[in-house]
Amino acid sequence: MAFQPSSPGDISSYSTRDGYLDAIVRGFQLGLLSKADYDNLTQCDSLDDMKLQLQSTTYGDFLVNEPSPLHTTTIAEKCTLKMVEQFDYLRTTSTYPLSKFLDYLTYGYMIDNIVLLITGTLHKRDVQELKEKCHPLGLFETMESITVGQSVNDLYLEVLIDTPLAPYIKDHLSEADLSEMDIELIRNTLYKAYLEDFDDFCVNILGGVTGETMHNILQFEADRRSINITLNSFGTELSQDDRAKLYPNLGLLYPEGTAKLVIANDAEAVRQGVEHVEVYRKMFSDSQYKEDKTLEDSFFEYEVQLNLQSFEHQFQYSVFYSFFRLKEQEIRNIVWIAECILQEKRGEIGQFIPASAR
């Protein structure tokens, strides 16, 4: 039977078990930058001015020990560490099933880290340099055992097989695949398995409003990946059969739309393949007729809308997922503004997607 934290009979137990952390994450969400905060940031003349403005927000003095001149990479790194602190507090304080739900949030970062490690190993990159580039939310215990001169086979047998992603790797990738497959094929293969597994956990184990809300969010993520895989495959050696294996068996496009994406051979065919879904039809139309709006912009805008909607529902877990997706968008916004200031591109400084309704 599905665990249903939002069912009427379980509201009291949800409040007892998860109510405190639910209140904490909703407080985190209220602390996302407001329109006034963004207005102040876009009026800054330097990154040091940005540093002062950010001190008056929930970021506080997170840059206080950073010397001038500041770099955008430093700002991005420190913003990310602030997000990781928030995640670590929630994860270490949570109990099952919320703890398991929060673990799933880290798996996407783990996939990116594993792909980075495989790439670096194949190209004989410095191990310590690779570890430093890994996202802190995707770290895993066996990463420390990676050594200089390790082969991809060693990586598979001694490191990857002991990560939480081991089932995805065992079921979908062999040792030979890690050496022979294009690195993006490995990433998309693992992501497909991850999204399908996460959706199954949300819908069939958690159930209730958590299952419904997360299913909507993960459907969009699956569709976005399917569309991007198709667009990025043009002009490459990726066959239609191989492309089809990378599409998640999930989403508003599955299976009718993904069947059309398999045989698409240009961007127009992709547009036609998704036009039966109204939201994607509008996205392609906007990217075609609005000069300052790309398809990626539309994806980010819609993702923000979905994640803000999570906070309209009570006694369910999607708010934990959605906060961190909104936080990621906020960090992208801060870095964008910083880059525009640094490169003196004032005309483009407002081209970001606010992650807050305030």
Protein Blocks (a to p, Z undefined) as FASTA:
>chain_A
ZZdfkbmklmmmmmmmmmmmmmmmmmmmmmpccfklmmmmmmpcbfklmmmmmmmmmnlm
mlmmpccdddfklmmmmmmmmmmmmmmmmmmmpccfklmmmmmmmmmmmmmmmmmmmmmm
mnopafklmmmmpcfklgcfklmmpcehiafklmmmmmmmmgfklmmmmmmpcfklmmmp
cfklmmmmmmmmmmmmmmmmmmmmngmmllmmmmmmmmmmmmmmmmmmmmmmgopabdfk
lmmmmpccedjklmklmmmmmmpcbfklmmmmmmmpmklmmmmmmmmmmmkbcfklmmmm
mmmmmmmmmmmpghiaklmmmmmmmmmmmmmmmmmmmmmmmnopaklmmmccdfbfZZ
